[in-house]
Amino acid sequence: MASTSATISSEALTQRFAALREHGRRALVCYVTAGHPDPTQSVALLRGLESAGADVIEVGVPFSDPMADGPIIQASSQRALEHGMTLDRTLDLIGEARLRTPVVLFTYLNPLIAAGRGVLDRAAQRGVHGVLVTDLPVGADDDRESWLGSGPLAFVRLVAPTTPLARMREIAEHGSGFVYLISRRGVTGLQTDIPAELPGTIARLREATTLPICVGFGISSAEHARAIGRLADGIVVGSAIVKAAVSSVDAAVTLVAELRRALDEI
């Protein structure tokens, strides 16, 4: 039986999206790499994102081979590793930030395996509410998927723009919290245009799941936020925030506040 704290942890995302839906608002999901630009500024950045209106904060675990990420997040991961960031130090950082906003641990599989089976409980105790594993597609490893799906954290799954409808249904059935829809092929990074096929992809995914749909990969401006926010339940912004944080925490927080206002204009 799950503990009370575990239940609260796993339900935080569901409760946040329900509250947003009740008020007709779109979710702003913000990604940052733990320990970037450095551990001290990273805590200030997490708190700043919350104050600027982030609804969910994805905290990336620095990894030496981030194959799904573009150059901006790759560089942030390398910089964080140079500061000695690990998965457990990432959890300590989240605990130090003491956020009220739901937190999703964004990670590759290897750091989770290395941390051991108790890592999900440790994460919940430090203030994490969900986990997203970039390199664990549905059906790839039943044992580890069961471990993640039955643990104290919501198990957020990724859907690619090329995913067939039947596969979308399968992915959604094995996920919780929300579905992260990748807006385009390739790795993370900034983009100037919204893919023409995105509205159709979102419509197809709505046929496959009742979970909230948040679109990410390349969103970097208020214009993007408004356009995609009209189609989806939320947006995920990562590279633009990470890039701004290189200049300063204030620059990143200002960007998030602009995105929040754009979504609220819908």
C-alpha positions as CSV (number, residue, x, y, z in Angstrom):
1,M,0.0,0.0,0.0
2,A,1.3,3.4,-0.9
3,S,2.1,5.8,2.0
4,T,0.2,9.0,2.5
5,S,3.1,11.1,1.4
6,A,3.5,9.0,-1.8
7,T,-0.1,9.4,-2.6
8,I,0.1,13.2,-2.2
9,S,3.2,13.2,-4.4
10,S,1.7,11.3,-7.3
11,E,-1.6,13.2,-7.3
12,A,-0.1,16.7,-7.3
13,L,0.1,16.9,-11.1
14,T,-3.5,15.7,-11.5
15,Q,-4.7,18.3,-9.0
16,R,-2.8,21.1,-10.7
17,F,-4.2,20.3,-14.1
18,A,-7.7,20.0,-12.7
19,A,-7.4,23.4,-11.1
20,L,-6.1,24.9,-14.4
21,R,-9.0,23.3,-16.3
22,E,-11.5,24.7,-13.9
23,H,-10.3,28.2,-14.4
24,G,-9.8,27.8,-18.2
25,R,-6.1,28.3,-18.0
26,R,-3.2,26.6,-19.9
27,A,-0.3,25.0,-18.1
28,L,3.2,26.5,-18.3
29,V,5.7,23.7,-17.8
30,C,9.3,25.0,-17.3
31,Y,12.4,22.9,-17.7
32,V,15.8,23.7,-16.1
33,T,18.9,21.7,-15.6
34,A,19.7,21.0,-12.0
35,G,22.9,22.8,-11.0
36,H,22.9,25.2,-13.9
37,P,24.3,27.9,-14.1
38,D,25.6,26.7,-10.7
39,P,24.1,25.0,-7.7
40,T,23.4,28.3,-5.8
41,Q,21.8,30.1,-8.8
42,S,19.9,26.9,-9.6
43,V,17.9,27.1,-6.4
44,A,17.2,30.8,-7.0
45,L,16.1,30.0,-10.5
46,L,13.7,27.3,-9.3
47,R,12.1,29.7,-6.9
48,G,12.0,32.4,-9.5
49,L,10.2,30.2,-12.0
50,E,7.6,29.5,-9.4
51,S,7.1,33.2,-8.6
52,A,6.8,34.0,-12.3
53,G,3.9,31.7,-12.8
54,A,5.2,28.2,-13.7
55,D,2.6,25.6,-13.2
56,V,5.0,22.6,-13.3
57,I,8.7,22.6,-13.1
58,E,10.8,19.9,-14.8
59,V,14.2,19.5,-13.2
60,G,16.7,17.8,-15.5
61,V,19.2,15.5,-14.0
62,P,22.6,16.2,-15.6
63,F,23.8,13.3,-17.7
64,S,27.0,12.8,-19.7
65,D,25.3,11.5,-22.9
66,P,22.0,13.5,-23.3
67,M,21.1,12.2,-26.7
68,A,17.6,13.7,-26.9
69,D,18.9,17.2,-26.1
70,G,20.2,19.9,-28.4
71,P,23.3,22.0,-27.9
72,I,21.8,24.4,-25.3
73,I,20.7,21.8,-22.8
74,Q,23.8,19.6,-23.6
75,A,26.0,22.5,-22.6
76,S,24.0,23.2,-19.4
77,S,24.2,19.5,-18.5
78,Q,28.0,19.5,-18.9
79,R,28.4,22.7,-16.9
80,A,26.3,21.2,-14.1
81,L,28.4,18.0,-14.1
82,E,31.5,20.1,-13.7
83,H,29.9,21.5,-10.6
84,G,29.5,18.0,-9.3
85,M,25.8,17.5,-9.8
86,T,24.4,14.0,-9.5
87,L,20.9,12.6,-9.2
88,D,21.1,12.7,-5.4
89,R,22.5,16.2,-5.4
90,T,19.6,17.1,-7.7
91,L,17.2,15.8,-5.1
92,D,18.9,17.8,-2.4
93,L,18.7,20.9,-4.6
94,I,14.9,20.4,-5.1
95,G,14.5,19.9,-1.3
96,E,16.4,23.1,-0.6
97,A,14.2,25.1,-3.0
98,R,11.0,24.1,-1.1
99,L,8.7,24.6,-4.0
100,R,4.9,24.6,-3.8
101,T,4.8,24.0,-7.6
102,P,4.6,20.3,-8.8
103,V,8.1,19.1,-9.8
104,V,8.8,16.5,-12.4
105,L,12.2,14.8,-12.4
106,F,13.4,14.8,-16.1
107,T,16.1,12.1,-16.5
108,Y,17.7,9.4,-18.6
109,L,17.4,5.8,-17.4
110,N,21.0,5.3,-16.4
111,P,21.1,7.7,-13.5
112,L,17.9,6.1,-12.1
113,I,19.4,2.6,-12.3
114,A,22.6,3.7,-10.7
115,A,20.7,5.4,-7.8
116,G,18.9,2.1,-6.9
117,R,15.3,1.1,-6.4
118,G,14.7,3.4,-3.5
119,V,15.4,6.5,-5.5
120,L,11.7,7.1,-6.3
121,D,10.8,7.2,-2.6
122,R,13.8,9.5,-1.9
123,A,12.6,11.8,-4.7
124,A,9.0,12.0,-3.3
125,Q,10.4,12.8,0.1
126,R,12.5,15.7,-1.3
127,G,9.5,17.3,-3.1
128,V,9.3,15.5,-6.5
129,H,5.8,14.6,-7.9
130,G,6.5,13.0,-11.2
131,V,9.2,11.4,-13.3
132,L,9.9,11.5,-17.1
133,V,12.5,9.1,-18.5
134,T,13.5,10.2,-22.0
135,D,15.0,6.8,-23.1
136,L,12.4,4.3,-21.9
137,P,9.8,3.8,-24.5
138,V,6.7,1.7,-23.8
139,G,7.5,-2.0,-24.1
140,A,11.3,-1.6,-23.9
141,D,11.7,-2.9,-20.3
142,D,8.5,-4.2,-18.6
143,D,10.2,-4.6,-15.2
144,R,11.5,-1.0,-15.0
145,E,8.3,0.4,-16.5
146,S,6.3,-1.4,-13.8
147,W,8.7,-0.1,-11.1
148,L,8.2,3.5,-12.4
149,G,4.5,3.2,-13.0
150,S,3.7,1.7,-9.6
151,G,5.9,4.0,-7.6
152,P,5.1,7.2,-5.6
153,L,5.6,9.5,-8.6
154,A,3.4,10.2,-11.6
155,F,5.0,8.6,-14.7
156,V,4.9,11.2,-17.5
157,R,5.3,9.7,-21.0
158,L,6.6,11.2,-24.2
159,V,4.8,11.0,-27.6
160,A,6.5,11.8,-30.9
161,P,4.8,13.5,-33.8
162,T,5.2,10.4,-35.9
163,T,3.5,8.1,-33.4
164,P,0.5,6.2,-34.9
165,L,-2.9,6.4,-33.1
166,A,-2.8,2.9,-31.7
167,R,0.7,3.5,-30.3
168,M,-0.5,6.8,-28.8
169,R,-3.2,4.9,-26.9
170,E,-0.7,2.3,-25.6
171,I,1.7,5.0,-24.4
172,A,-1.1,7.0,-22.7
173,E,-2.4,3.9,-20.9
174,H,1.0,3.5,-19.3
175,G,1.4,7.1,-18.2
176,S,0.0,9.5,-15.7
177,G,0.1,13.2,-14.8
178,F,0.1,14.5,-18.4
179,V,1.4,13.5,-21.8
180,Y,4.4,15.4,-23.2
181,L,3.9,15.7,-26.9
182,I,7.1,16.4,-28.9
183,S,6.3,19.1,-31.4
184,R,8.8,18.1,-34.1
185,R,11.4,15.5,-35.1
186,G,14.9,15.8,-33.7
187,V,16.4,17.1,-30.5
188,T,15.5,19.9,-28.1
189,G,16.3,23.4,-29.1
190,L,14.9,26.8,-30.2
191,Q,12.8,27.1,-33.4
192,T,11.1,29.9,-35.3
193,D,8.1,28.2,-36.8
194,I,5.4,25.9,-35.4
195,P,5.2,22.7,-37.4
196,A,2.2,22.7,-39.8
197,E,1.2,19.1,-38.8
198,L,1.1,20.0,-35.1
199,P,-2.7,20.7,-34.9
200,G,-3.4,17.3,-36.5
201,T,-1.1,15.5,-34.1
202,I,-2.7,17.1,-31.1
203,A,-6.2,16.2,-32.4
204,R,-5.0,12.6,-32.9
205,L,-3.6,12.4,-29.4
206,R,-6.8,13.7,-27.9
207,E,-8.5,10.6,-29.5
208,A,-6.1,8.4,-27.6
209,T,-6.1,9.9,-24.1
210,T,-8.0,11.9,-21.6
211,L,-4.7,13.0,-19.9
212,P,-3.7,16.7,-20.3
213,I,-1.5,17.3,-23.4
214,C,1.5,19.6,-23.1
215,V,3.6,20.4,-26.1
216,G,7.3,21.0,-26.0
217,F,10.5,21.2,-28.1
218,G,11.3,24.6,-29.5
219,I,8.9,26.9,-27.9
220,S,10.7,30.1,-27.1
221,S,8.4,33.1,-27.5
222,A,5.1,34.6,-26.4
223,E,3.9,34.2,-29.9
224,H,4.6,30.4,-29.8
225,A,2.9,30.2,-26.3
226,R,-0.3,31.8,-27.6
227,A,-0.4,29.7,-30.8
228,I,0.2,26.4,-29.1
229,G,-1.8,27.2,-26.0
230,R,-4.9,27.5,-28.2
231,L,-4.4,23.9,-29.2
232,A,-3.0,22.1,-26.2
233,D,-3.6,22.0,-22.4
234,G,-0.1,23.4,-21.8
235,I,3.3,24.2,-23.2
236,V,6.8,23.0,-22.2
237,V,9.6,25.5,-22.4
238,G,13.2,24.4,-21.8
239,S,16.0,25.5,-24.1
240,A,14.9,29.2,-24.1
241,I,14.8,29.3,-20.3
242,V,18.2,27.5,-20.0
243,K,19.7,29.9,-22.6
244,A,18.3,33.0,-20.7
245,A,19.7,31.6,-17.4
246,V,23.2,31.8,-18.8
247,S,22.8,35.6,-18.8
248,S,21.1,35.7,-15.4
249,V,18.4,34.2,-13.3
250,D,16.5,37.5,-13.7
251,A,16.5,37.1,-17.5
252,A,15.1,33.6,-17.3
253,V,12.4,34.7,-14.8
254,T,11.5,37.6,-17.0
255,L,11.0,35.2,-20.0
256,V,8.8,32.9,-17.9
257,A,6.7,35.9,-16.8
258,E,6.2,36.9,-20.5
259,L,5.2,33.3,-21.4
260,R,2.7,33.3,-18.5
261,R,1.1,36.5,-19.6
262,A,0.8,35.2,-23.2
263,L,-0.9,32.0,-22.1
264,D,-3.3,34.0,-19.9
265,E,-4.3,36.1,-22.9
266,I,-5.9,33.1,-24.6
